[in-house]
Amino acid sequence: MPGPGSKKKPKQRTPTSAKIGSANSLPSPTDAYVREINDAEGWGPVADILCLVFEIPGASSSSCIGLKKVHANFDAIYRKLDESCQRYSDNERIVGGVVVIYSKMCADSILRNKLHERGLLDKLLPLVDLESSRYMALRALSTITHHGGAAIRKDIARKTTSTLLRVIDQFPDDKIIGELVVTVLSHSISGVVDGDKITDPALFASIDLRTILKVVTDNSKKEWASPYLINHALSLLATCTLNASVVCKAYPPMLRYLIAGLRSPDWVTRCTSLGGVIRLHRSESEVDMRTLDPMKFMACIQRGFAGHLQDRMMDYGLPRCDTFLTLSTSRDFQQAMMTCAQDHNVYSLGLKMAEYILRTEFSIADGMFQSQDPKTGKLEVMDIGLPFVRWIDALPPCARAIRAKGNPKEEDLADILDIKFQIMKQRIPDAVELARKGLKRNSGQAYFYYAITLSADHTEGLRAAKKGLKCKQITPFVRFQLMQRAVEHAGDMGIMILQDSPAVGKARWEEGIAFLMSALDDAKIFVEEAPPDNRHMNAVLYWYILLTITINGPDLSTDLRELQSALKSRKVADDFCAAIDIKPPRTNLRLGQETVIRYYTAAAAEFGHVIAKAASEERHETVSPEKLDDDLSAWLDGTHLHNEPDTDLHGLHPKVNTNSVALYRCSFCGNPSAALRKCSSSAHAIFKSLADTSWSYRQWLF
């Protein structure tokens, strides 16, 4: 299909009435340009004639730099075009030509805002109902919404949605109307529902979102639906899931369509669909804040585990399982507290607690010394002369006691106590800051890296996790904590990067894929090597399932037979939670992967052909030239801003070359990054993270 610029453009002719009068005056009512416009074929020539008549600098189809010059004389140019619209308000060719010029100006944000304030939509909307100008008006709306900011997109949604739904219902078999309406809806409705929360509740409530979801879903399944339409439809569906989750969940075809996107050959489509699924359940999801009640835990242990859980633990090695480590550490901790109550040696207590902290997550119990009042029989808190009452409050004084000894080899232990105290008090930023300071003294302490991974900063968290996993002195508990944090940080970063639609083959694109692959690699190791009763096994399995589906795309079986083992392990992980009387939290990831598993097979059957078409070899850049003048597309698309981002939203992304992707992961630590150096003295590529200044030049040579 020929796109913009594929036809040879005829040499431009100057209208007989061109350049009549000054810049601030209109030609006379008998202007010949009106006759020439009426005789012109196509909207591009109409716009060119108007540009020449009103001396609009550089705005013809042969130029793409004129918008800068329009700024200097905008008021005069607008006044002439507007007066022409008013004088010839019954001439749809002139009004349409002016709208085309305005649409091109909308590529510039400042001009776009000025035109919007002056009522551009009021001029454009009536043209949608005229047969001769309907395609042009919809194309102009598409251009305006594509370049429009959030405020303009919301206003377009407010003023045009009902008209667009009416038109597409009136012409259900018109592929041009279908494509343009879906495109405009995708741009404008996204401005209403996008963001962390709805910023205009009244507008949101006024929109019939269920009908919109049905329209874009139904039109995507039509035989004539183009990749351009399908990609815009999927983008809208994914954007709606956060703030319109109730509507989305009430319309299952939309969910199946979105999940079918996970089978696309296109990485951006798959990650967009995954992001939409994950956001779908955010409003109802729970935060994983599980704590361990020692008394309840002991009661469950005494009751015993089911046979299949005991078999798993015996196969793994009972002393290495988290349940055994938690029990033994709890016993050791209570004994250490009883000893401290007798000898008041907080230094010795601190050394023991530092060891326990590196052994298991629930190492420090929040108890206290108590005695029974002989008169009332009630338990009362005992003050036995220690610098703490609650056991958790023993951490800071124990850290001070260790530092007071002045032994350089024990400085890390004091920091570990302080960091654990801040973590237990939910003061994560303070814990991270203490860990950063500790790393300046000892960059080989894995627990410091673990504390940093608790930060919400994915970049710093992933870097810390990868470096921590390379530490020579690391306990199994800290290793698996770092690994599960690496999965979460890398997974989130990969999805966010690829949802931003980086251009094919660019560093940012391959970096996003590298993050996802890194997350899947770590998830696979965790599932295979971590204790079966590890409390993070559920969350890592959720990531493993979703990443396996996303990365494999169309190569995965529609019945998900490759994931049967992981799905069984997920059930076992839930059984371990139930065995200690803990209900697995309904986290965002848990609900998301449940939705994917529930709909995946049906989604592939219903929408598989739609998704395959969206990533077909044929690139669909504009609407068909058979029904909409190709020169109009070229005229409108001829404006390119120098600061546009390097993206390729609807282009076909080729299958990933994993060898190429591996080059964006550090050959030493495996940390994915675009900021990597290559050895200049070797013919082979080896990379090192620019952020890690501690490594010597020799370390990144063979």
N, C-alpha and C positions, 0 to 999 in steps of 0.2 A: 504493500500500500504506500503510495508516495506520500511523503511528509512535507512539512514546511520547507520551502526552498528547493523542492525537487523539480518544480517547473521553471522554465525560463521565463523571467518576468519581462513583459513588453516595456519598451522604453517609455518613460513617463512623459505625458504631454501636458503642457501648461494650458490651463483653461483660459478661454478668451477673456474672462473677467478676473483673472488672477491679479492679486496685488492691487486691487482698486482701493483708493482711499488710504488714509493714514492708519497707523496701528490702532488708533482709538476710535475709528469710525467704521460703520458697516457699509457695504455696497448698497446701491439703490435697489428698490423693490423689483426692478426689472432685470436684475443681475442675470447674466447668461449662465453663471455657474449652476443655477438651479436646474436649467434645462440639461446641462452636462451631467449633473448628478442623476437626474431622472433617466438619462440614457446610459449611464455607466453600468457595466456588468460586474457585479460582485461588490462586497462591502469594502474591500481593500482600496479599489480605485475611488470609491466614494470618499473614504477618509483622506486619501491623498489629495483629492481636489479641494476639500475643505482646508487641509493644511496649507496648500499653496495659496488659496484665496485669502486666508486670514494670517498668512505669514507666520505659521507656527514653525519655529526653527528646528530642523533636523528630525521632525517627527514622521517623515514619510517612510515607506517600507524599505528604502535604500539606506536608512541610517538608524543607528542604535545608540547614539550619544546625545540626542537632542533634548532629553529630559533635563539635563543640567541647565541648558539655556532657557527652558521654559520657566524655571524658577524666577529668573530675573524679571520676566514680564508676565507673570501668571495672571494678575488681576485683569490686565488688558485683554489677554488671550481668552480668559474665561468669559469676560463680559461680551466679547464679540460672538463667541460660540453660543452663549446663553441667549443673547438677543436673536441670533439666527434661529434657535429652537423656538423661541416665542413667536417670532414673525411667521415662521413656517411650521407651526405646531401641528397642522393637519397633513404635513408632508413627512411620512414615516421614513423616507430615504434620508432626508436631512437630519431629522432627529436621531435616526439610527447611526448615521455617520458620525455625528457628534458624540454619541455614546461610545462608539468604537474608539474614538480619540481619547475620551476620558478613561476608557478601560486600559489603554496602553499607558497612560499617565499613572495609573494606579500601581504600576510596578515600583514607583517611587513612593516611599512611605509618607513623606511630607505632602506631596501632591495628592496622594490618596486621601489623607485626612482632610485636606482642604475641599476636595471634591465631595467627599461624603458629607461634610458640614453644609455644603451648598445644595444638598438634595439630589445627588446623583441617582439614588434608587427611585425617586419619584419620576424621573425621566425614563428610567430603564424598564420598570415593571410593566407599564402599558404595552410595551413592545412584545412582551412574552405572549400576549393574547392575539397578536397579529400574525397571520400565517407567513407573510413575506419576511418578517423580522424575528420570528420566534427563535430560530437557530442562532441567529446573531446575538440576540439578547441573552440567551442561555449561555452562549460562549463567553460573552462579556461578564456575566455573573461568575462564571467559572474562573475567569482571569482575576477578577476583583477579589473573590474569596481566597484564591490561591495566594495572592500577595497581601491580603488584608490582615490587620492586627486583630487582637481578641475583641476589642470594642466593636469594630466594623463587622466582624463575623457574627457577633451576637445580634447586631441590628439587622443584618441581612436575614438571620434566622427568624427574627421577630416579624419582619415584613414580608418575607417571601415563602416561608415554609408551606403555608396553606395553598398558595398559588402553585408551587412546584408539585405538591402531592396531587392537586387537581389536574394539572397538565399531564403528568405521567399516567394518571388513571384514565384520562381522556384518550391518550395515544399509547396504549400498552404495547403495541408492536413496532413502534418507531424506535429503532436502535439509537438514533442520534439523540432524541429527547431522553431516552432512558439513560444513556451514558452521561449526558450533561447534567441531568437532574441529580443523579446519584453523586456525581462529582461535587456539585454545589452543596448538596446536603452533607456530604462528608466534611467539607471545609467549614461550613457554617455551624452545623450542630456540634462539631468538635469544639468550637469556641464556647458553646453553652455548657457542655458536660466535662470538659477537660479541667485538670487541676486537682488539688487535694480536696477541694470542696466546691459546691455550687455557689457561685458568686452572685447570681441573679435568680433567686428562688421563684419569683413571679414568672419570669420568662420560661424557666424550666417547666413549671407547672402548666404553662399555656401550650406547650408543644406536645403533639400526639406522638410520643416517642415509639410506642408499640407499632403504630402504623408505619413509621419511618423504618424501623428495623425490618418489618415485613416487606416493605417495598424494596429495600436494598438487597435483602436476601432472595426474594422471588426473582428480581431482575438479574441477579448474578447467575441463576440457574438457567436462564433463557439461552437458546442455542446461539443467538447473535451476540451475547455478552462478550465484551472485549476484555483483555487483560487489564486495560486502564480502568474500566468500570469495576472489575473484581477487586483490584488492589485498593481502590478507594473505598469500596464497601467493607473490606476486611479492616481497613484502617479505622473506619467509623465504629465498627462493632467493638474493636479492641479498646477504643477510647471511651466507649459508653459504660464499660463494665464496672468501673469504680463508683461513680456517682449515680448510676442508674441500674444498679445491680438487681433491684427488685423487678424492674421491667424486663431486664435481660433474662433472668432466671425463669420468668413466667412465659418465655417464648423459646422453647427447646430447639426449634430449627436454627435460630440464631446461634445457640451454643454449639450445635453440631457443625455449623459452618465455621465457626471460630476454631474449633478443635481440629477440623479437617485441615486447617491451615498449617498444622504441625507436620503434615505430610508433604508440604510444598518442597520442590527442589531449591527454592530460594531461601537463603538464610534469613534475610530480613523479614520475610513473611512468617517464617517459623517463630522467630523471636518476638515479632509483634503479636502473634497469636498466643504465645506462651505468656507474655506480659499481660495480655487481656484476661486470660484464664486466672492468673494469680491474683489480679486486682479484683476479680469478680466477688471474692469472698472476704475482702478486707474488713468490711463493715461488721460482719458477724464473727470474725475470727477471734481467737483467744491468744494471748501472749503466753509463751511457755515459761511460767514462773514456778515450776514444780519444786517443792521442797520436801525434805524427808523427815517424817515424824518418827523419831527413834522408837517410841513405844509401839506404834502401829507397825513399824518395820519388823521389830522383834516378834510381834504376834504373828505376822505373816510367815516369817521364817520358821517359827515353831509349828505352824500349820502345815508347812511343806509345800513344795512346788509340784506342779503336774509332771507326769512322767516324761513327756516330750521335752519339757524345759530342762529337767534334770539331765536328760541325755545330751542336750546341747552343751550344757555346762561341763559335763564330764568329758565330752569330746574336746572341748576347748582347753580344759585344765581348770579344775575347780579353784585352786589357789590364785589363779590369774583373773578370775571373774570379778566383776565389780561388786556383786553381792558379798562375796567372801572378803574382799578388801575393805568394804564398808564396815562389815561386822568386826573384823579384826582391828581396824583403825579405831572404831568406836570404843572397843574394849581398852585399847592402849591409851586412848585419850582420857578416858575416865580414870584409869589407873594413874596416869601422869598428874591429873588434877588432885587425886587423893594424896599422892606423894607430896605435891606442892603445898597442900593444906597442912602437912606435917612439918616439912623442912623450910617452907617459905622461900625456896630457891627458884625465883622467877627466871633466872638465867638458864638453869637446867630445863625448866618447863618450856622456855622459848626454843631451845635447840630441838626438843622433841616435837613441838608443834610444827616447826618448819619442815621436819621430815614427814609428818602426817599430811601436811598441805600438798606436798609433791606426790603423795600416794593415791589420794582419792578426792573427789569433789566435796563430799560431805564429811570433811575431816574434823571440823571444829563445831561442837555442839553448843547451842545457845542455852546452857543451863546455869545453875547457881548452887551454892552451898545452902542447904536448908536443914532446919531442925523442927521438931514438933513441940509446940507449946504444951507443957504438962497440964495447964489449967483448961485451955480451950480445945486442945487436940488438933489445932490447925498448924499447918506447916508455915514456918516463917523463915525469911531470908536471914542467913547468918553472916555477920561481919567477923571474920577470923583474923583480921589484921593484914590481909593482903592488899595490894594497891588496885584491886578490882573486886567487884561483887559478881557481876554476870561474867560467865566464862568467856564470852566473845570479847569482852573488854579487857581480857588478859593480853591480847595481842600487842597493843602499843607499849605497855610497860615491859613486856618481855623483850620487845625489840630494843627498847632503851637499855635494858640490862645487858643485852648482847653487845651493843655498841660500846657500852661502858668498859667492857673487857679489853677493847682495843685490838682485837685479833683481826687482821685484814682478811683472813680466810673466812671469817664469819659475817662479813658485812652484807653479803648477799642474803644470808638467812634472816638478818634483821629487816632488810627491805621486803623479803617475801612475807613476813608477818604483817608489816604495815600495808602492803598491797592487798593481802587477803582481808584485812580488816575493812579497808575501803570497799572492796567488792561485796562483802557481806552486808555493809551498810548501804549498798546500792549507789555508791559515789564513784561511778565508773571513770569520769574525767579525772578525778583525783588519783585513782589507781593508775591510770594511763600515764599521768605526769610523773608519778613516782617510778614507774617502770622505765620511762625515758631516761630519767636521771641515773637509774641503776645501770642501764646499758652503756652509759658513758664510761662507767668504771669497769664493767665486765660485759662485753658483747657476746659472751658465750653462755649466758644464763637463759635457758629456754623459758623459764617461768615468766621472766620479764616480757618476752615476746608474746606469751599467751595473754598477759594482762592487756597489752596493746591491741590484740585482736578483738577484744571486747568493745573497742571503740566503734562508733557508727561510721567512721571514715573508712570506706571500702579500700581505698588505695593504701593507706597506712596499715590497715588491718591485714590485707593480703600480703603486703611486703613483710610484715612482722611474722605472719604465720609461716611463710616460706623460709625465712631466715631461721626461725626457731626450730623448724624441722631438721635443719642442718647442724644443729648444735650436737656436739659429741656427748655431752653429759645430759641425758634426758630420760625421765621416767616414762613408763608406758602411759600413765594417766595424762601427763602433759603432752606427750606425743599425739594421742588421739584427740585431745582438746584442740590442739593446734590444727590438726587435720580437718576436723569438722568445721572449724572457723574458716579455714582456707576454702572449703567447699562453698560455704555460704557467701563469702566475700567475692570469690571469682565468679560464681554463678550469677550473682546480682549485677556485677560489673559487665559481664558478657552480654546479658540481656539488655541492659541500659544502653550500651554502646551500639549494638546492632539495631535496636529500635530507633536510634537516631539516623538510620539509613546512610551510613558512610558509603562512599563510592567504591565500586567493585575494584579489588586489587590494591586499594590504598592501604597504608599501614594501619589506619584506624579500623578498617574492616577486618583485616586479618588478625589484628590484636583482639577484637571482640570474640572472634572464633577461638583464638588461643585461650582466652579466659574460660570459655565454656568447656573446652577440652581439658583444661587444667582441673576444673571443678569435677568433671566426670572421672578423671584419673584418680584424684584424691578420694572421691566417693567410693570408687571401686575398691581401692586399697582398704579404706575404712570398713566397708561391709565385709571384706574377706578376713581382716586381721583384728578388728576390735572385738572385745568381749561381747558375746551375744546378748548380755543383759545390760550393755552400756545404755545409759538413759538417752543418749543422742542418736541411737541407732535408728529410731523412727524418722527423725528429721533428715538424716543423711540418706536414708532409703527413699524418702520423698524426692530429694534432689536427684538421686541416682535414676529413679524411674522417669522423672520429667526430662532430665538431660539426655538419657538414652533415647527417648522418643524424639526430642528436638534435634539432636545431632544426627541421628540416623535418618530422619525425615521419611522420604518415600521408600527407603530400603527396608524399613521395618515391616514385619508381617501385620496385616490388619487385625489379626486375632491376638497380637502381642505375645506370641508363644515364646519369644526370646526373653520376656520379662517374668515368666512364671516362677522362676526360682526367687527373684526379688520380691514378687508379690507374696510368696509363702513366707519369706523372711520378715516381711512387714507384719504379717499376721502373728508370727512368733514374737516380734518386738512388742506388739500390743498385749500378747499373753503375759509377757514378763511384767509389763506395767500393771496388769490386772492382778498378778500374783502378789504384788506388794501393795495392793489396794490403792493404786494411782490410776486415774482415768487419763488416757492420752489427750492432751489439749487439742482443741480444734483450731490448729494454727492455719495461717494462710496457705502454707505449702500443703498441709494435710488435705484441706478441703479442695485445693486446686488439683492435686493429683487424683483424688477420688472422682472429681468431675471428669477429668480426662479419661480415666480408666472406664468410667460408666458409659461415656458416649463415643469412645474412639472408634469401635468397629462400625457402628451405625453411621458415624460422621464420614468415615472413609467410603462407605457404600453410597451415601446420598450426595456428597459434595466432592468426592475424589476427582471426578472429571473436571469440575469447576476449578479446583486448585491447580490441576495439571495445566489447564488452559492459561491460567494467570501467569505461569512461568514458562510459557511456550517460547519458541525461538522468535516468533513474530513480535516485534516491538510496536506498540500502539501509542504513538505520540499525540495525535490529534484525532478529532472526529473525521469521519469519512468525507473525502473531497467530493464524492458523488452528490452529497446533499448539502454540504456546507463548503463554501468557497475555500479552496486551499490557500488562496492569497490572503484571506482574512486571518487564517491561522498563522501564516508567515508574518503578517503585519503585526499581529498582537504578540507573537513569540519573538519578534526581532529585538526586543528590549532586554538587554542583559546588564545586570548590575555587577560591578567589579567585586563587591564584597559578598556575593552570594555564597553560601556554604557549599562545600564539595560533596554533594550528595547525589544519589541516583535512586530515588524512591521506587520507581517502577521498572527499573532495568532488570535484566536477568542476571542473577549472580551465578557464576559457574560453580561446578562442584569443587569443593575445597581440596587443595593439594596439601595433605598433612605434612609433607616434607617442608613446604614453604611456611606453613603455620608454625612448625617447630622452630624455625629460625627466630621467631619472636618470643621464644622462651629461653631464658638464660641457661647456658650450658652447664652452669655450676649449681644454681639453686632451683631452676625450673620456673622462676617467676616470670609470668607473661608481661611483656611491655613493648611499646613501639620505640621507646628511647633506649636502644641497644647499640653498642659499638661493635664493629667488625675488626678482626685482626688484619692490619694492613700488610703484614709481612708474610701472610700465608694465602695460598690459593683457596683454602677452605674457609668457610665462614664459621666463626665462633663468636658468641655474643656475651656481653656483660652489662648488667644494669648500670646506667649512669648514676643512679641514686646511691649505689653502694660504693662509697669512696674508700672503704677500708681494705678492699682487695688490691693487691699489687699488680703491676703490669704483667709480671710473670705468670700470675694465676690465670690470665685469660689468653695464654699461649698454649699450644699443644706441648 
